[in-house]
Amino acid sequence: MKKFLMILALSGFALAANMHFEKNQKCSECHPAIYEEYQTSQHAKATVFKDPLHAAVYYKHPQYNKLDKYRCGACHVPTADNLSELLAANNGVVPDADNETQNEAVACAYCHRIEDTKPGKAFSKNIVSKEERVYFSSKSNPGTSPFHGIKTNKAVFKDGKLCMGCHTRKANKKKFDVCETDINPNAKNKDCIACHMHKVDGAPSTMSNAKQHTFHGFDGLHGDLKHLSQFIGMDISVKDYKKMFTITIDHDVPHSSRLHPLRMGLLKVTVKRGSEVIEMESRKLIKVIGSKAGKSPVKTPPWLATEIIKDTRIPANTVKAYPYAWNLQAGDVITAKFGYFLVKTRALQKFDLQDNKEATKFRVIKKGSFNV
């Protein structure tokens, strides 16, 4: 009897995990502008087939090498028709480029069916509605559609709580949070939508007369940084009779400057004197994870890490000053560029990404100059 109940429970889990979702292409028929934006986003490219950075980490992971399970699938391919098999251990089921449902990545229908989120042991989880063609909106009066139902769910959609099902944290088997969105509880603005899904011109659907819609390209490091740049301030000041200058970064964001340990923030500074350009010391903003072996900490891959061994990131809602000692002269021009790399320079070789343009590209989010 116990064995029967266990099989029944596992079958129920499989049915719940392998829910059916409408294809993204179907959504494009009525939401062409939103679909076009979505296609450029990391949500659309979240799979190991389309994101070389995600693939680089996954194919180095022991879970792949042992054909154990694709644990990342819960967030990277949540609409896969064999999701429960991908998440199950030791069955040899791994990502399949020929599986159409896996190529849907983080699908439109999936996000718009999230009812709520809840904490989990290794990462937070999304509670997804079983109503296949009923979608949630943050609008008080979302209107109607001849193709699907629409429900208002402000508690989850208005400020972006639905984002946190996948973006809150990710722990490894050693119960260490490899990455986390460390939201500042005292921040005045903790709205994911305002920063990452701003309003743009154009109606949200072919049946709407609205002048604007919410951007579904999802502003982030992979995309255009123009919108996000407004939340980063930069000031350049000269002190002590031109023997010192300071670059000040105002990080007016409710979480740390970089969330994933593979990323690297960088402040590049130059001083131009006539035709000569002098490169000053770059300041790295990194989170280094690893474990302690004896008295000294050792850098490790994410799946072996047990602690943060170095952290030079800018904390949430913090102003940080970077001083430079330098004998300036009248006419000198100080230029500062603050930006990010998707992969730390030292990690490129380890993950075979040294020739990848996306991984090696410096993405400037703020630039400033000062004439002495």
C-alpha positions as CSV (number, residue, x, y, z in Angstrom):
1,M,0.0,0.0,0.0
2,K,2.8,2.4,0.9
3,K,4.5,1.6,-2.3
4,F,1.3,2.4,-4.3
5,L,0.9,5.7,-2.5
6,M,4.5,6.7,-3.2
7,I,4.0,5.9,-6.9
8,L,0.8,7.9,-6.9
9,A,2.5,10.9,-5.2
10,L,5.4,10.8,-7.7
11,S,2.9,10.6,-10.6
12,G,1.1,13.6,-9.1
13,F,4.4,15.5,-8.9
14,A,5.2,14.7,-12.6
15,L,1.8,15.9,-13.7
16,A,2.1,19.1,-11.7
17,A,5.7,19.8,-13.0
18,N,4.9,19.0,-16.6
19,M,2.1,21.4,-17.1
20,H,1.0,22.6,-20.6
21,F,1.8,26.2,-21.7
22,E,0.8,28.1,-24.8
23,K,3.8,28.7,-27.2
24,N,5.4,32.1,-27.3
25,Q,4.7,32.3,-31.1
26,K,1.0,32.2,-30.3
27,C,1.3,35.2,-28.0
28,S,3.0,37.2,-30.8
29,E,-0.2,37.1,-32.9
30,C,-1.8,39.7,-30.6
31,H,1.2,41.1,-28.8
32,P,3.8,41.7,-31.7
33,A,5.7,44.6,-30.0
34,I,6.0,42.8,-26.7
35,Y,7.0,39.6,-28.5
36,E,9.7,41.4,-30.5
37,E,11.1,42.8,-27.3
38,Y,11.0,39.5,-25.5
39,Q,12.9,37.8,-28.3
40,T,15.9,40.0,-27.5
41,S,15.8,39.3,-23.8
42,Q,17.7,36.8,-21.6
43,H,14.4,35.2,-20.8
44,A,14.1,34.1,-24.4
45,K,17.7,32.9,-24.4
46,A,17.9,31.2,-21.0
47,T,18.6,27.7,-22.3
48,V,22.0,26.0,-22.6
49,F,21.3,26.1,-26.4
50,K,21.1,29.9,-26.6
51,D,23.1,31.2,-23.7
52,P,26.8,30.3,-24.0
53,L,27.6,31.5,-20.5
54,H,24.9,29.4,-18.9
55,A,26.1,26.4,-21.0
56,A,29.7,27.0,-20.1
57,V,28.9,26.6,-16.4
58,Y,26.4,23.8,-16.8
59,Y,28.7,21.6,-18.9
60,K,31.5,22.0,-16.3
61,H,29.1,21.0,-13.5
62,P,29.4,17.5,-12.1
63,Q,25.6,17.0,-12.4
64,Y,26.0,17.1,-16.1
65,N,29.1,15.0,-16.3
66,K,27.3,12.3,-14.2
67,L,24.1,12.7,-16.2
68,D,22.6,13.4,-12.8
69,K,20.0,16.0,-13.4
70,Y,19.4,19.5,-14.9
71,R,18.6,21.3,-11.6
72,C,18.8,24.7,-13.4
73,G,15.7,23.7,-15.5
74,A,13.2,24.8,-12.9
75,C,14.0,28.4,-13.8
76,H,15.7,28.1,-17.2
77,V,13.2,25.9,-19.0
78,P,10.1,25.9,-16.7
79,T,7.6,25.0,-19.5
80,A,9.5,21.9,-20.7
81,D,7.1,19.0,-21.2
82,N,9.6,16.7,-19.4
83,L,10.6,19.1,-16.6
84,S,10.0,16.6,-13.9
85,E,12.4,14.1,-15.7
86,L,15.0,16.9,-16.1
87,L,14.9,17.7,-12.4
88,A,14.9,14.0,-11.3
89,A,18.2,12.5,-10.3
90,N,20.2,9.7,-12.0
91,N,17.9,9.0,-14.9
92,G,20.2,10.3,-17.7
93,V,17.8,13.0,-18.9
94,V,19.6,16.1,-19.9
95,P,18.7,19.2,-22.0
96,D,17.6,18.4,-25.5
97,A,18.0,21.0,-28.3
98,D,15.4,19.1,-30.4
99,N,12.7,19.5,-27.7
100,E,10.5,22.3,-28.8
101,T,9.1,23.0,-25.3
102,Q,12.7,23.4,-23.8
103,N,13.4,26.0,-26.5
104,E,10.6,28.1,-25.2
105,A,13.0,29.0,-22.4
106,V,11.3,31.3,-19.8
107,A,8.0,31.5,-21.7
108,C,5.4,34.3,-21.8
109,A,2.6,32.0,-20.6
110,Y,4.8,30.8,-17.7
111,C,5.4,34.2,-16.2
112,H,1.9,35.3,-16.6
113,R,0.5,32.3,-14.8
114,I,2.6,32.8,-11.6
115,E,0.1,33.1,-8.7
116,D,2.7,33.6,-6.0
117,T,6.2,32.6,-4.9
118,K,7.4,30.7,-1.8
119,P,10.8,29.9,-0.2
120,G,12.6,26.7,-0.9
121,K,15.7,24.9,0.5
122,A,18.0,25.6,-2.5
123,F,16.0,28.4,-4.2
124,S,12.6,30.0,-4.1
125,K,9.8,28.6,-6.2
126,N,6.9,29.8,-8.2
127,I,3.3,28.7,-7.6
128,V,1.8,28.4,-11.1
129,S,-1.9,28.5,-11.9
130,K,-3.3,25.3,-13.4
131,E,-5.7,27.4,-15.6
132,E,-3.9,27.1,-18.9
133,R,-5.4,30.0,-20.7
134,V,-5.9,32.5,-17.9
135,Y,-3.2,35.1,-17.4
136,F,-2.4,37.6,-14.6
137,S,-1.9,41.3,-14.9
138,S,-1.0,44.2,-12.6
139,K,-3.8,46.4,-14.1
140,S,-6.9,47.0,-11.9
141,N,-9.1,46.8,-15.0
142,P,-7.2,44.6,-17.4
143,G,-10.0,44.3,-19.9
144,T,-10.9,41.2,-21.8
145,S,-9.6,39.0,-24.6
146,P,-11.4,36.7,-27.0
147,F,-8.5,34.2,-26.7
148,H,-7.7,34.0,-23.0
149,G,-8.9,35.0,-19.6
150,I,-7.2,37.9,-17.7
151,K,-7.1,38.3,-13.9
152,T,-5.7,41.1,-11.8
153,N,-2.9,40.0,-9.4
154,K,-1.4,43.2,-8.1
155,A,0.2,41.6,-5.0
156,V,2.5,39.6,-7.3
157,F,2.8,41.6,-10.5
158,K,2.8,45.3,-9.6
159,D,6.2,45.5,-7.9
160,G,7.7,42.3,-9.4
161,K,7.3,39.7,-6.6
162,L,6.9,37.1,-9.4
163,C,10.5,37.8,-10.4
164,M,11.8,36.6,-7.0
165,G,10.7,33.0,-7.6
166,C,13.8,32.6,-9.7
167,H,15.9,35.6,-8.7
168,T,15.9,35.5,-4.9
169,R,18.8,33.0,-4.3
170,K,20.5,29.8,-5.5
171,A,22.1,27.5,-3.0
172,N,24.5,24.6,-3.8
173,K,24.5,21.2,-2.2
174,K,26.6,22.5,0.7
175,K,23.7,24.9,1.6
176,F,25.7,28.0,0.6
177,D,23.9,30.7,-1.4
178,V,26.1,31.0,-4.5
179,C,24.1,34.1,-5.6
180,E,21.3,36.1,-4.0
181,T,19.3,39.2,-4.6
182,D,20.1,40.9,-1.3
183,I,17.3,43.4,-1.2
184,N,17.8,46.2,1.2
185,P,14.7,46.1,3.5
186,N,15.0,49.8,4.2
187,A,15.2,50.9,0.6
188,K,12.5,53.4,-0.4
189,N,12.1,51.7,-3.8
190,K,12.3,47.9,-4.0
191,D,10.4,47.6,-7.3
192,C,11.9,45.2,-9.8
193,I,9.4,46.4,-12.5
194,A,10.4,50.1,-12.3
195,C,14.0,49.3,-12.9
196,H,13.9,46.4,-15.3
197,M,10.6,46.8,-17.1
198,H,10.1,50.5,-17.7
199,K,7.3,51.9,-19.8
200,V,7.8,52.4,-23.5
201,D,5.7,53.8,-26.3
202,G,3.2,51.6,-28.2
203,A,0.1,49.6,-27.4
204,P,0.5,46.2,-25.5
205,S,-1.7,44.4,-28.0
206,T,-3.4,44.8,-31.4
207,M,-6.7,45.2,-29.6
208,S,-5.5,48.0,-27.2
209,N,-5.7,51.7,-27.6
210,A,-3.1,52.3,-24.9
211,K,-0.2,54.7,-25.7
212,Q,2.4,52.7,-23.7
213,H,3.2,49.2,-22.5
214,T,5.7,47.6,-20.1
215,F,9.0,46.8,-21.8
216,H,9.5,43.0,-22.1
217,G,13.2,43.2,-23.1
218,F,14.0,43.2,-19.4
219,D,16.7,45.8,-18.8
220,G,19.9,44.1,-17.5
221,L,23.6,43.6,-18.1
222,H,22.9,41.6,-21.3
223,G,20.9,44.4,-22.9
224,D,20.7,48.2,-23.3
225,L,22.0,49.9,-20.1
226,K,20.5,53.4,-20.8
227,H,17.5,53.0,-18.6
228,L,19.5,51.4,-15.7
229,S,22.1,54.2,-15.9
230,Q,19.8,56.7,-14.2
231,F,20.1,54.7,-11.0
232,I,23.9,55.1,-10.9
233,G,25.4,58.5,-10.1
234,M,29.0,59.6,-10.7
235,D,31.0,62.5,-9.4
236,I,34.7,63.5,-10.1
237,S,36.3,65.9,-7.7
238,V,39.9,67.3,-7.3
239,K,41.4,67.9,-3.8
240,D,44.6,68.8,-2.0
241,Y,46.0,71.3,-4.5
242,K,45.6,68.9,-7.4
243,K,47.5,66.1,-5.8
244,M,44.5,63.9,-5.5
245,F,41.2,63.2,-7.2
246,T,38.2,61.1,-6.2
247,I,35.6,59.2,-8.3
248,T,32.4,58.8,-6.3
249,I,29.8,56.2,-7.3
250,D,26.2,56.7,-6.0
251,H,24.7,53.2,-6.3
252,D,21.1,54.0,-5.7
253,V,19.9,50.4,-6.2
254,P,18.1,48.3,-3.6
255,H,20.6,45.4,-4.0
256,S,24.4,45.0,-4.4
257,S,26.1,46.1,-7.5
258,R,26.6,42.5,-8.8
259,L,24.6,39.5,-7.7
260,H,26.3,36.6,-9.5
261,P,29.8,35.6,-8.5
262,L,30.8,35.1,-12.1
263,R,30.3,38.8,-12.9
264,M,32.8,41.6,-12.4
265,G,32.2,45.3,-12.0
266,L,35.0,47.7,-13.0
267,L,35.9,51.3,-12.6
268,K,38.3,52.4,-15.4
269,V,40.0,55.7,-15.0
270,T,42.3,57.6,-17.3
271,V,44.1,61.0,-17.2
272,K,44.8,62.7,-20.5
273,R,47.6,65.2,-20.6
274,G,48.1,66.6,-24.1
275,S,48.3,63.7,-26.4
276,E,49.3,61.3,-23.7
277,V,46.6,59.0,-22.0
278,I,47.6,57.7,-18.6
279,E,45.7,54.6,-17.4
280,M,45.1,54.7,-13.6
281,E,44.6,51.6,-11.5
282,S,41.2,50.0,-12.2
283,R,39.0,49.2,-9.3
284,K,37.3,45.8,-9.4
285,L,33.9,45.1,-7.9
286,I,33.8,41.4,-7.3
287,K,32.3,38.7,-5.1
288,V,34.8,35.8,-4.7
289,I,33.4,32.5,-3.4
290,G,35.3,29.5,-2.2
291,S,36.1,27.4,0.9
292,K,38.7,27.3,3.6
293,A,41.4,24.7,3.3
294,G,43.4,25.0,6.5
295,K,44.2,28.7,7.3
296,S,43.9,30.1,3.8
297,P,40.7,30.5,1.8
298,V,40.6,28.8,-1.6
299,K,38.6,29.8,-4.7
300,T,36.3,27.0,-5.9
301,P,33.6,26.5,-8.6
302,P,30.1,27.5,-7.4
303,W,29.1,23.9,-6.6
304,L,32.0,23.5,-4.1
305,A,31.8,26.9,-2.4
306,T,31.0,27.3,1.3
307,E,31.5,31.0,1.9
308,I,32.4,34.4,0.5
309,I,36.1,34.9,0.7
310,K,36.3,38.4,-0.8
311,D,33.6,41.1,-1.5
312,T,34.4,44.5,-3.0
313,R,30.9,45.1,-4.5
314,I,29.0,48.3,-3.7
315,P,26.2,47.5,-1.2
316,A,22.6,48.5,-1.8
317,N,21.8,52.2,-1.7
318,T,25.4,53.1,-1.0
319,V,27.8,55.9,-2.1
320,K,31.4,54.7,-2.4
321,A,34.4,56.9,-3.1
322,Y,37.5,55.7,-5.0
323,P,40.5,58.1,-4.3
324,Y,43.5,58.4,-6.6
325,A,46.8,60.1,-5.6
326,W,48.1,61.9,-8.7
327,N,49.9,65.2,-9.4
328,L,47.4,66.9,-11.8
329,Q,48.2,69.8,-14.1
330,A,46.0,72.5,-15.6
331,G,44.5,71.1,-18.8
332,D,44.4,67.5,-17.7
333,V,41.2,65.6,-18.4
334,I,40.1,62.9,-16.0
335,T,37.7,60.3,-17.6
336,A,36.0,57.6,-15.6
337,K,34.0,54.6,-17.0
338,F,31.9,52.4,-14.6
339,G,30.7,49.2,-16.0
340,Y,30.6,45.4,-16.0
341,F,31.9,42.2,-17.5
342,L,29.5,39.2,-17.6
343,V,32.4,37.0,-16.7
344,K,35.4,37.8,-14.6
345,T,38.7,38.0,-16.5
346,R,40.2,35.2,-14.4
347,A,37.3,32.9,-15.0
348,L,37.2,33.2,-18.8
349,Q,39.9,30.5,-19.3
350,K,38.3,28.1,-16.7
351,F,35.0,28.1,-18.5
352,D,36.5,28.3,-22.1
353,L,35.0,31.7,-22.7
354,Q,38.1,33.6,-23.6
355,D,37.0,34.0,-27.2
356,N,33.4,34.7,-26.5
357,K,32.5,38.3,-27.4
358,E,29.6,38.6,-25.0
359,A,31.7,37.4,-22.1
360,T,34.7,39.7,-22.8
361,K,32.7,42.8,-23.6
362,F,33.0,45.8,-21.2
363,R,29.5,47.2,-20.7
364,V,29.6,50.8,-19.6
365,I,26.7,51.9,-17.5
366,K,28.1,55.4,-16.4
367,K,30.7,57.7,-17.8
368,G,32.0,61.0,-16.6
369,S,34.9,63.5,-17.3
370,F,36.5,66.4,-15.5
371,N,38.7,69.2,-16.9
372,V,41.3,70.3,-14.5
